[in-house]
Amino acid sequence: TQNPSKTTDKFKVDWGGAELWKQINEKRKSYGIEPLQNRTELCIIASIRLNELLELGKLDNHEGFETLPEGKPELQWIFDTYATITEFLAVGANTPEATVSLWEDTAGYKLLQNKNYSLGCVYSQNTFSVAIAAY
């Protein structure tokens, strides 16, 4: 059954991860930073997280990301591969550009302006967006 109160039911958009990926890398270039290079293992995490958020119907304050290695120990190798892996979440923006603008002023690690982040993956559906970045 569908739950009409879920956030995902409120948004129908015609863009997704590919368009958001392009916009992220264009914004990084505008800051003089190299584009992110896609990594399949980071896409595994992004895909899992997007599906979790779509099922939940709202953002979870990164709770699912923080517990992912415990909940799916078969993925621990991914977290062990990189010095840092972080997650950026957004929901509700009507365009990829608007989603990127939500991330422009994120506290702490900056997806768009941190040159250390060189690897990543992005998944997006119905304005729910997950970017996983690593180095």
C-alpha positions, -999 to 999 in steps of 0.1 A, spaced: 0 0 0 11 35 -6 14 60 22 2 94 8 19 113 37 54 101 26 75 128 12 83 108 -20 47 111 -30 49 149 -31 76 151 -57 76 141 -93 107 153 -112 122 145 -146 159 145 -134 180 121 -114 215 111 -105 231 116 -139 219 152 -141 229 159 -105 264 143 -111 269 166 -140 259 197 -120 281 188 -90 311 185 -113 303 217 -131 301 235 -98 334 220 -87 351 232 -119 337 267 -112 357 266 -80 388 254 -98 385 219 -83 388 187 -103 355 168 -110 347 138 -89 357 104 -104 330 78 -102 337 46 -81 314 16 -83 318 7 -47 307 42 -36 277 38 -59 268 7 -39 266 28 -8 247 57 -26 222 32 -40 215 16 -6 211 49 11 188 64 -16 166 33 -13 165 36 25 155 73 23 129 67 -3 114 39 19 115 62 50 101 91 30 124 116 47 160 123 55 174 104 85 201 128 97 227 103 83 217 76 108 215 49 81 250 59 68 265 58 102 252 23 109 257 9 74 290 -9 82 274 -26 112 241 -34 94 258 -47 63 292 -61 74 298 -74 39 303 -37 29 330 -30 56 357 -34 30 345 -2 12 348 18 44 382 3 50 394 12 15 393 50 20 407 74 45 374 93 46 339 86 32 312 110 38 276 114 28 256 145 16 218 144 16 192 167 1 155 165 -5 129 189 -20 149 208 -47 131 209 -80 163 209 -102 198 195 -100 211 231 -97 189 238 -67 201 206 -51 237 217 -56 229 250 -40 217 232 -9 251 216 -6 271 248 -13 271 258 24 272 225 41 289 225 75 321 206 79 333 188 48 323 205 16 314 183 -13 318 211 -39 348 230 -25 369 204 -8 396 193 -33 404 163 -11 372 147 -22 383 132 -56 360 101 -58 323 97 -55 289 86 -67 255 103 -68 220 88 -68 188 108 -70 151 101 -74 120 122 -66 143 150 -53 159 127 -28 196 130 -34 226 111 -20 261 120 -28 289 98 -14 324 113 -16 357 99 -6 395 101 -6 
